[in-house]
């Protein structure tokens, strides 16, 4: 059975929260927690922020003398925001691990560098059983840096089948 989220203009479920609340919602920890704050969240959308630093491990060698945030890290920011969004769409809140199963139509529009603060927007498009289909984009100064469509499934972190998808 396919369900499409209805009324994407629902009221905010949460105003703003920071790193401690984010870590209570997803399994990611430093140095791989890539969200600094959630600005706003509804039932089907999330707006988060991240400020990149010259100390972030992924810019140390990418590239010396001209550090850039790798595209895969930009995608991971969207995936982590999506994981927070999905937390309230599963009956096993706190008892699941979201895993990325697909990324499509990934496009990089502009570079992101240390010192940049980006806005991350993710929208839940559809749910089929325990599969969730989302779209994400990252903005810098109001301009798109990255855009992607992705899918996640929910699995139990307590053992289980590794064929559920690639973990993110």
C-alpha positions as CSV (number, residue, x, y, z in Angstrom):
1,X,0.0,0.0,0.0
2,X,1.4,3.4,-1.0
3,X,0.8,6.4,1.1
4,X,1.6,9.9,0.1
5,X,2.1,12.4,2.9
6,X,-0.9,14.8,3.0
7,X,-1.0,18.5,3.9
8,X,2.7,19.3,3.7
9,X,1.9,22.7,5.2
10,X,1.2,21.3,8.7
11,X,2.2,23.2,11.7
12,X,5.7,23.0,13.2
13,X,6.2,20.1,15.5
14,X,9.3,21.6,17.0
15,X,10.8,25.1,16.9
16,X,14.6,24.7,17.1
17,X,16.9,22.3,18.8
18,X,20.7,21.7,18.9
19,X,23.3,19.0,19.0
20,X,22.1,17.2,22.2
21,X,18.6,16.8,20.9
22,X,19.8,15.8,17.5
23,X,22.0,13.0,19.0
24,X,18.9,11.8,21.0
25,X,17.1,11.4,17.6
26,X,19.7,9.8,15.4
27,X,22.6,7.4,15.9
28,X,25.3,9.7,14.4
29,X,28.0,11.1,16.7
30,X,31.0,13.3,16.2
31,X,32.8,13.5,13.9
32,X,30.0,12.1,11.7
33,X,27.1,14.1,13.1
34,X,26.8,16.7,10.4
35,X,23.9,18.8,11.7
36,X,24.3,21.7,14.1
37,X,20.7,22.6,14.6
38,X,17.2,21.9,13.5
39,X,15.5,25.2,12.7
40,X,12.0,23.9,12.0
41,X,10.2,20.7,11.4
42,X,6.7,19.7,10.3
43,X,5.3,16.3,9.8
44,X,6.8,16.1,6.3
45,X,9.6,18.7,6.2
46,X,12.7,19.6,8.1
47,X,15.0,22.6,7.9
48,X,18.4,22.1,9.5
49,X,21.7,24.0,9.5
50,X,25.4,23.2,9.5
51,X,28.4,25.4,9.7
52,X,31.5,23.7,8.2
53,X,34.9,24.2,9.8
54,X,38.5,24.1,8.6
55,X,39.0,21.5,11.4
56,X,36.4,19.1,9.9
57,X,38.3,15.8,9.0
58,X,36.8,15.6,5.5
59,X,38.4,18.9,4.3
60,X,41.9,18.2,5.6
61,X,42.9,16.6,2.3
62,X,40.1,17.7,0.1
63,X,41.9,19.8,-1.3
64,X,45.2,21.1,0.3
65,X,45.3,24.8,-0.3
66,X,41.7,25.0,-1.5
67,X,39.5,23.0,1.0
68,X,36.1,22.0,-0.2
69,X,33.3,20.1,1.5
70,X,33.0,16.8,-0.5
71,X,29.7,16.2,-2.3
72,X,29.2,13.0,-0.4
73,X,29.3,14.9,2.8
74,X,26.7,17.3,1.5
75,X,24.5,14.3,0.6
76,X,25.0,12.9,4.1
77,X,23.8,16.2,5.7
78,X,20.5,15.7,3.8
79,X,20.4,12.0,4.8
80,X,20.8,12.9,8.5
81,X,18.1,15.5,8.3
82,X,15.9,12.9,6.7
83,X,16.7,10.4,9.5
84,X,15.4,13.0,12.1
85,X,12.3,13.6,10.0
86,X,11.6,9.8,9.8
87,X,11.9,9.3,13.5
88,X,8.3,10.3,14.1
89,X,7.0,8.1,11.2
90,X,8.0,4.8,12.7
91,X,6.4,2.9,15.5
92,X,9.7,1.9,17.0
93,X,10.9,5.4,17.9
94,X,14.4,4.9,19.4
95,X,14.5,1.3,18.3
96,X,15.4,1.8,14.6
97,X,18.3,2.7,12.4
98,X,17.6,4.5,9.2
99,X,19.7,3.3,6.3
100,X,20.0,4.8,2.9
101,X,19.0,2.5,0.1
102,X,19.1,4.8,-2.9
103,X,20.2,8.2,-4.1
104,X,19.0,9.5,-7.4
105,X,19.3,12.7,-9.5
106,X,22.2,14.0,-7.4
107,X,23.3,17.4,-8.6
108,X,26.0,19.7,-7.3
109,X,25.5,23.3,-8.2
110,X,28.2,25.2,-6.3
111,X,31.1,24.7,-3.9
112,X,30.8,24.7,-0.2
113,X,33.9,25.7,1.8
114,X,35.0,25.8,5.5
115,X,33.3,28.7,7.2
116,X,30.1,28.3,5.2
117,X,26.8,27.9,6.9
118,X,24.3,25.9,4.9
119,X,20.6,25.4,5.2
120,X,19.4,21.8,4.6
121,X,15.8,21.1,3.5
122,X,14.3,17.7,3.3
123,X,10.8,16.7,2.3
124,X,9.1,13.3,2.8
125,X,7.4,12.5,-0.5
126,X,6.1,9.0,-0.1
127,X,6.0,5.9,2.2
128,X,5.7,2.3,1.1
129,X,5.8,0.0,4.1
130,X,9.1,0.6,5.7
131,X,10.6,2.4,2.7
132,X,10.6,6.2,2.7
133,X,11.2,8.4,-0.4
134,X,12.5,11.9,0.2
135,X,14.0,14.9,-1.6
136,X,16.7,17.0,-0.2
137,X,18.6,20.2,-1.0
138,X,21.3,22.3,0.5
139,X,21.4,26.0,0.2
140,X,24.2,28.5,0.7
141,X,23.1,32.1,0.8
142,X,19.8,31.1,-0.6
143,X,21.4,29.4,-3.7
144,X,21.3,25.6,-4.2
145,X,24.6,23.8,-3.7
146,X,23.2,20.2,-3.8
147,X,20.0,18.5,-4.7
148,X,19.0,14.9,-4.5
149,X,16.2,12.3,-4.3
150,X,16.8,9.5,-1.9
151,X,15.2,6.5,-0.2
152,X,15.7,5.1,3.3
153,X,14.4,2.0,5.0
154,X,14.1,1.4,8.7
155,X,15.8,-1.6,10.3
156,X,16.5,-2.8,13.8
157,X,20.0,-2.1,15.1
158,X,19.9,-5.3,17.1
159,X,21.3,-7.9,14.7
160,X,19.4,-8.6,11.5
161,X,20.0,-8.7,7.9
162,X,22.8,-6.7,6.3
163,X,20.9,-6.8,3.0
164,X,18.6,-4.0,4.1
165,X,20.7,-1.5,2.3
166,X,23.8,0.6,2.6
167,X,24.2,2.3,5.9
168,X,24.7,6.1,6.0
